[in-house]
Amino acid sequence: MRERADYLAQHARLMEGAERARLAEERARELFPEAHARFQGALKALPAEQAGPFAASLVELVALQARRFWG
């Protein structure tokens, strides 16, 4: 009987964790487009010599995230 209670408690924790992850993903999908647009606007406002390799790497990272959310 104790094993069943442990199993049920563990299952409940797993389900709660899955729900938290689902909600976080949903929230990210809501926030990402606006953050992506702001980032692109800020990058375009910088002179090219200031944007440099760091910004190019960041742009690549953001593009990968965008594909994750928008396919």
C-alpha positions as CSV (number, residue, x, y, z in Angstrom):
1,M,0.0,0.0,0.0
2,R,2.9,2.4,0.8
3,E,4.4,1.8,-2.6
4,R,1.1,2.8,-4.3
5,A,1.0,6.0,-2.2
6,D,4.6,6.8,-3.1
7,Y,3.9,6.1,-6.8
8,L,0.8,8.4,-6.7
9,A,2.7,11.2,-5.0
10,Q,5.5,10.9,-7.5
11,H,3.0,10.9,-10.4
12,A,1.3,14.0,-9.0
13,R,4.7,15.8,-8.8
14,L,5.5,14.8,-12.4
15,M,2.1,16.0,-13.6
16,E,2.6,19.3,-11.8
17,G,6.0,19.7,-13.3
18,A,4.7,19.0,-16.8
19,E,1.9,21.6,-16.3
20,R,4.4,24.2,-15.1
21,A,6.5,23.5,-18.2
22,R,3.5,23.7,-20.5
23,L,2.5,27.1,-18.9
24,A,6.0,28.4,-19.2
25,E,6.1,27.4,-22.9
26,E,2.8,29.0,-23.5
27,R,3.9,32.2,-21.9
28,A,7.1,32.2,-23.9
29,R,5.2,31.9,-27.1
30,E,3.1,34.9,-26.1
31,L,6.1,37.1,-25.1
32,F,8.6,36.0,-27.8
33,P,7.2,37.9,-30.8
34,E,7.3,41.2,-29.1
35,A,10.7,40.7,-27.6
36,H,12.0,39.5,-30.9
37,A,10.7,42.6,-32.6
38,R,12.2,44.9,-30.0
39,F,15.6,43.1,-30.3
40,Q,15.6,43.5,-34.1
41,G,14.7,47.2,-33.8
42,A,17.4,47.8,-31.3
43,L,20.0,46.0,-33.4
44,K,19.0,48.0,-36.5
45,A,19.4,51.3,-34.5
46,L,23.1,50.5,-33.8
47,P,25.8,51.5,-36.2
48,A,27.2,48.5,-38.0
49,E,30.6,48.7,-36.4
50,Q,29.1,48.6,-32.9
51,A,26.9,45.6,-33.7
52,G,29.8,43.4,-34.4
53,P,30.3,39.7,-33.9
54,F,28.5,39.5,-30.5
55,A,25.3,40.9,-32.0
56,A,25.6,38.6,-35.0
57,S,25.8,35.6,-32.6
58,L,22.9,36.9,-30.6
59,V,20.9,37.4,-33.8
60,E,21.6,33.8,-34.8
61,L,20.5,32.6,-31.3
62,V,17.3,34.6,-31.5
63,A,16.6,33.2,-35.0
64,L,16.9,29.7,-33.7
65,Q,14.5,30.4,-31.0
66,A,12.1,32.0,-33.5
67,R,12.1,28.9,-35.6
68,R,11.3,26.9,-32.4
69,F,8.2,29.0,-31.8
70,W,7.2,29.8,-35.4
71,G,8.4,26.7,-37.2
